[in-house]
Amino acid sequence: MLRALAVDDERPSLEELLYLLTADPRIGAVEGAGDATEALRRINRALESGPDGPDALDVVFLDIQMPGLDGLDLARLLTGFAHPPLVVFVTAHEDFAVQAFDLKAVDYVLKPVRKERLAEAVRRAAALRGMPAARIPVHEPDPDQLPVELGGVTRFVAVDDITHVEAQGDYARLHTGRGSHLVRIPLSTLEERWRARGFVRIHRRHLVALRHIGELRLDAGTVSVLVGGEELQVSRRHARELRDLLMRRT
């Protein structure tokens, strides 16, 4: 089973995280640390012990905003070791997800932590450590909606409300008329999934819904579109296809 370390400078949050992790049958042992410095001392013992040693750690559940050394700093330090523990970020802030992905984080869990969401992060860590997957019924996703997390609450965004999608590493930011949401799905996956729903790639970073394009602009050889009040550049590679698609829709 997984050997885990939970790190959070806020005692109530740390105790809640320890409670939830202890209740997960895939967690064999879990310890707590109140800041990144304390956590680093514990991780150093694990690294000295080796992956099969008595002080080994498999995964660290890590808060980001902490006094002194923060969670991102600690994760960067771990990337310098040959066999570091896996990292799952547990934070109240959505804004650091792309940086977390760049640091090879297993998952990014938003506070307040829900039991089901944390269980998914544990499942991912267990899979990377070679543990057999639990037999959980698989439900087909609703093709008309996409679940997103906001403040620990799962909400469902209607695909028809999405004006465009912006690539951010292995994440994608969904833009609607009421705001944006970050999801851990590559843009290429959404492009393939939503092609039949009228979404088209206009740039390596942008996927747009044809029905939400308000204007097609040509200026000195450059092409752009107005989508949801925002002007987006169209690459030369995609300009001809986009014009053809818009003409056919007209």
PyMOL commands that set and color helices and strands:
alter all, ss='L'
color gray80, all
select helices_A, chain A and resi 11-22+36-49+71-78+97-102+115-128+159-161+187-197+210-212+236-249
alter helices_A, ss='H'
color red, helices_A
select strands_A, chain A and resi 2-7+27-33+59-62+86-91+107-110+145-150+153-158+162-168+171-176+179-183+199-203+206-209+213-219+222-227+230-234
alter strands_A, ss='S'
color yellow, strands_A
deselect
rebuild
show_as cartoon
